[in-house]
Each structure stands twice: as structure tokens, then as C-alpha cells.
């Protein structure tokens, strides 16, 4: 049995961890788009697509390329099984010009795959109840806890991490990690800060700004002035906002170690890898009661909120801050180590591949 992940550049460590774990378990795994597209090179039994954009190396395809992709997927299905992991409902890279074509791309992959892997029961239920996806097999395999990547940094203490990052030692640290994709996500964080109106915590968002919003520009001085005013307002109100674009694994680990609470700022999203990350670092988590995010947080007793209800958000944040003084972080860590270990998740993928290869359906 031979498996291929058709991608060249991984913008997320998840796939690298899966490939490494599967290879360690003795599974034959390749990666790359050339072997996917070239008929003379294709010799695989399983094609596992993670994000549809990877088939075009993260660039926007043309209409002609989508026609060719449909033909290629239909050819592949005659000799191999296509598995697709549902990370999100639509592309995070879409803008007003590319939204329609990227929506076509996602729909095409969803229609032509044989198996949909869901990262939680919420999206599994959502998709398998849609009439256009009754042909596909639906399986739930969660995100791994990233232990294979970040366990080496777990010995760093919160005090040391706070010192190295320059965040207050005497305040609770609420971490909103990851890129802010939409303005609604920023508004959610600002609402959280405004709701409490207290200075006993510091909200840290290391990827809040894009570079052009942060640095002084002689070409656009007024833009820089507005940014400076925003930054001063944020500082006055207990926010530590950054412009980080890329981070080393160690730097990522420092932010999660320094945090007391991890705030999932996503709106209308299915998943967040920040949940297993926070659990690995023994943190309390709060997030929107939506998709798999809400499902996992409710299942593990972490606070959830309605993103359009400020009172709900305030209550969840206050609850999370209180829980950070209890054993909640340890409970989260124990849950993750029991259910989300990278080795276990890789084994679940291998079982899936073998069952699909042998035409055996699993639940």
C-alpha cells in the first residue's frame, strides 16, 4: 500500500508530523504534486489531500486548471482512493477576486473524494447529513497534540517564558495566537478586553498586525500615525500586540508556556490547532461555541461563548481566568496525552488507509 500527500510546501506542521509518524510505523508515504499530476509517475493506492490549494502549490488556479483537476481526480479514482481532510469550509486565502474560483476548487475536491476525514464529530455530522456527500465515507480523526514537535520545550517555566518575551510577571496572560484573518476576529478580542474593563490580565496577540500596519512609513505617514494611536490604545488597555510573521518552534512554545489562558479568536470556523497546543502546555482554553472548536471545548469542560454576545464572552473569559488557578490545565494535558498523541493519530490514519485499501468501511 502506497500513500501520497500531494503538496510541496507545508504551511502547517500537522502534515509533516503525520508523514513522519506514518513512515516510522512502516507506511510507504510520498509527498509532492508532480507525482500527483504526472500519469507516468503516479503509482499510489491512496491520495490524501489536506488543503485543496496545495494541489496548485498555494496559488490561485484558473478555470481551465480546475477542469483539468476534475479530469485528473476522476482518472485517479479509477485506480486509487482519494481521502480529503476537512480543515475548513472555505479557503482562508480567498479575497474578493479569488473567492469564487477557490470555492469551486473546494467543492470539486469535496465532490470527487471517496473519504472525508473530520477533525471532530461536529463537522462529521454537518457533512454526512448533506445530501451531496452521501457517497463519501465520513471518519473522525482529531488533530494531534504536536507532542512530537514541542515536547522538547516543556521544561521551560512560565516565569522564564514571560521574562524572555517581556510580558508582565504579575498579571494573567491571555494568549490569542495565530494570524488574524478577518476583522471580526480582532473585534472579538477587543470586545473581550472591553467587557472586563480590568487591568489584572494582559492579552497577548503576537500576530495582530500586518507589517504595513505597524512600521513607520515615509510614503504613508498618516497610516503609520493611525497605527501608532491604535498601538497606544492597546497598551493602555492591557493588550500586547505584535507583528510576528514567522516564528521558530521555540518561540511558539514560549508564548504558550507564558500563557495562563489561550483564547481561540476564530469566528465561523470548524477547527483550531491552538486547542491541542494549549492542552499540551497545560493551559485553560476558551473559544466560540461553533464547529469542532465548541465540541471539543464543551467535551473537556473548557469555557465557550457566543461570539455575537458580549455578556457570553465576558462570562467565558472570567470563567477561564478562574479555571487557570485550578487543575484544569493538568486535566487538559491528561486528556490530550490520552486521546491526541501524535503516534496514536498516525496509527488511526494507517488503520483508515488499510481499511480503504481493502474496501472495508470504518466508523
N, C-alpha and C positions, 0 to 999 in steps of 0.2 A: 504494500500500500504506500503510495507516494502522494505527498501533500505539497501544495504550493500556496504561498501568500503573495498575491500579485501586487507588490508595492516596491518602490525603490527607496523612498525617503520616509522615515518614521517620525512623525511629529509628536508621538506619544510613546512612552517607554513600554506600554502594555504589550504591543506586538513582539517587540524584542524579547521580553520576558517569556512570552508564550513559546516562541520559536526555540529559545534556548532550553526551556524546560522540556519541550517535546523531544528535542534532539537528545537531551540527557536520558530520556526514557526509552530511547532507541527508535523513535519515529523518524522516518525519512521526510525531511522538510526542506523545501527550497523557497527562495523569495526572489521577486523580480517581475517586471512587466513584460520583458522581452519574451520569456518562455510562455507567458500567457497569450500574447498576440501572435507569435510565430508558430504556424502549424507544424513546421518541421522540427521545432524544439519541444513542442508540448508532449509530455509523456507522464501524465499525472492522473490519479484516481479521484483526488479531492482538490477543489479550488476553494480557498477560504478568503472571501472578501471582507475586509474590515470597514473601511470607508470607501464609498464609490469613487471619490475623487482620486484615490490612489491609482486607479486604472489609467489615468491620464497624468500621473505624476504631479497631482495637485494643481494642474492648470485647468482653465475653462474649456471644455470640449466644444466642437462645432456641431451643428445639426447632422452633417454628413458623418462625423465621427460617432455620433450616437446610433445612427443607422448601422454602421459597421460593428459597433459594440453589440447591438442586438443580434446581428448575424453570428458574431463570434460566440456569444453566450449560448445561443441555440446549437451551434456546432459542438461546443464543449459538452453540453448536456447529453449529447448522443453517446459520449464515451466516459464521462466523469460526472460527479455530483458537485453542485455549487452550493456552498454554505455562505451565509451572509450574517454578520453580527450587527444587530441594530443598535448603534451607538446614539443616534439622534434621528428625529423625524425628517429633518431637512438640513442642508449644508450650513455650517457656521461661517462659510467663506462667501456666502451669497451677498450681492448688493443689488441695487435697482436694475442694473444692466444684466447681471448673470443669474438672477433668481429663477427665472423661467427655465433656462437650459439646465441648471443644476437640479431643479425639481424633476425635470424629465429624466435626468441621469439616475436620481434616487429611485424614481418609480420603475424605471427599466430594470435595475438590479433587483428590486423587490419582486417584480413580476417573474423574472427568469430564474431566481434561485430555487433550490429544492428544499433547503432547510434555513429557517431563521433562528439564530441564537439570540436570546434576550438576556439582558443583564439583571433582570428582576421579574417577578411574577406580574407586576403591573403592566409592563409593556407586552409581555406574553399574552395576557388576557386581552389587551387592547387590539393586538394584531390578529390573533387567531379567531376573534369574533367578527372580523371584517370579511365580507363575502369574497373579495378579490384575493384573499390569502388562504382560502380553504385547501388549496392543493398542497401548499407548503407544510412541512413538518415544523412544529414550534417547540423549542427546547430552551430551558433556562439554565445558564451558566454565569455566575456572578463575576464581577471584576476581582482579580486577585489583590491581595493586600500589599503588594510591592515589597514583601519581606526580602526577596532575593536581591533587591536593589538598595534598600535603605536600612536594613538591619545593622549594617556596619557603623551607622551613626547614632544608634540608640543609646550609647553610653554618655553622650553629651547631656549635661544637666540644663534645665530651663534657665537657671541663673547665668550659666556660661553663655547659652544661646542668646539671651536678652542682652548681655554685655557686648557680644560680638556684633549684634545687629543694631545696637544703640537705641533700644526701646526701653521704656521705664521699668525699673525693677519693682516699684511699689504699686503697680496697677495691674489689673487683669488685662490680658492681651486677647483681643478677639481678632482672629485672622480671617480675612476674606481673600482667598488665594486664587490665582489664575487670572487670565485675561478677562477684562470687562468687555463683552462682545456687543452689548446693547446698552442704550441709555437707561432702560428700565432697571438694569442691574445696578447701576450707580445710584439711581433714585432709591432703590431698595435699601442700600447701605446707608444713605443719608437719612432715610426715614428711621432706620434703626437707631442711629445716633441721636436724632432729634427726639425720638419717642422717650428715651430715658432721661435726657437732659441732666446727666450726671457726669462727673469727671473721674469716677472711680475705675474707669476702664479706658483702654486705648485701642482703637480699631486700626489694624494694620492691613493695608492693601498694597502690596509691593508692585502690582502691575496695573495700577489705577490709570495712570496717564499713558498716552502715546507720546513718543518723543517730541512731536511738533507742538504738543500742548504744554510742554514742560520747560524746554530750554529757551533762553532769550534769543530772539531773532531780530537783527537789524532790518531785515526785509519786512517783517510783520511785528513791529514793536507793540501795537495795541493788543494783538493776540497774546503776546508774552505778558503784557500788563494784566490782562484779564486772568491769565493762568496764575500769575503771582497773587492776585486777590483771592482766587479760589484756594490756593495753597495756604495762604494766611488764615482764611476762614476755617479750613480743615484743621490746621494746627490748633487754633483757638478752641475748636470743638472736639478735641480728643481723637483726631484721625492722623495717622502717619501714612501718607500716600507716596507711592514710588513710581518709577518709570522703568522698572526692570523689564527687559525684553527676553533675555535668556538667563538661565541660572544653572550653576553646577549642581550635581546631586547633593553635595554637602550643603550648599546654600539653601536649597529647598528644605532639607532636613532641619536646618537651623530655624527656619520660620515655623515649622510645625512643632519643633521642640519648645520654642519660646511661647507658643500659644497656650492659653487656658481653654479657649473655646474656638472651634472652627465654624465659621458662618458660610453656609452654601448660598451664594448670592444669585444662583440661576433662576430664571423665570421661564415657565413653559418648556422645561427641558425634561427628558426622560432620565438621564443619568448624570452622575458626578463621581469622578475618580477621587475627589477630595474626601469622600466618606471613608473608603478603606485606608487612605493615607492618614486621616485623623485617628482612626481606630488603631493603626499600627503604633502611633506615637502617644496612645493612651489619652486621647482628648474627648471632651464632650462636643457634640455636633448639633447645630440647629440648621434647618433648611425648610424650603417650601413643601407643603403637603401636595406634591404633584409627582406623577410618574413613579419610577423606581426610587427616586430620591425620598419621597414621602413614605413609600412602602418600607424601605429598609430602616429609616429613622423610627417609624412607628413600631416596627417589629422589635427593635432593640431598645425602645424606651427613651429615645432622644427627642427633644422638642421639635415640633413642626409648627408652621404658621401659614396663614392665608396671605399671599403676597400683596393682595389689594386691601388688606385690613390692618391698619397701623396698630390697633389695640392688640390684635392677634400677634403681630410681630413683636411688640413691646413685651407681651407676656412670655413669649417663647424665649426671647433674649434674657429676660430676668431669670427665667427658669434654668436656662443653660448656664448662666453665671453661678447660680446657686449649686447646680449639679457638679460644677467644676471643683467644688470643695468637698465632694463626696468620692466614693469609689467608682463613679460612673465611667471614668476613663479606663480603669482597670477592667471593668465589665466589657467595655467595647473591645479592648485588646484581646480578652479571652474569647469573645465571640469571633473576632477576625481570625485568630490563630486556630480556632476550631473549624471554621467554615470556609475561609477565604485564602488559606495558604497557597502560594504560587504552585507548589508541587501538586496539591490537590486539584486546583483548577486546570492545570495541564493534563492531569490524569482524566478529568472529566471530558476534556476536548478529545483526548485519544480514544476514549470509550465511544464518544459520538462518531468520530471518524470511522472506527471499525464497524459500528452498527450501520452507518450509512453505506459504507463499502459493501457490507453483506446484506443490504436491504432489510435491516431489522429496525423497526421504529422503537424509539425510547421516549419516555415521558419526561 
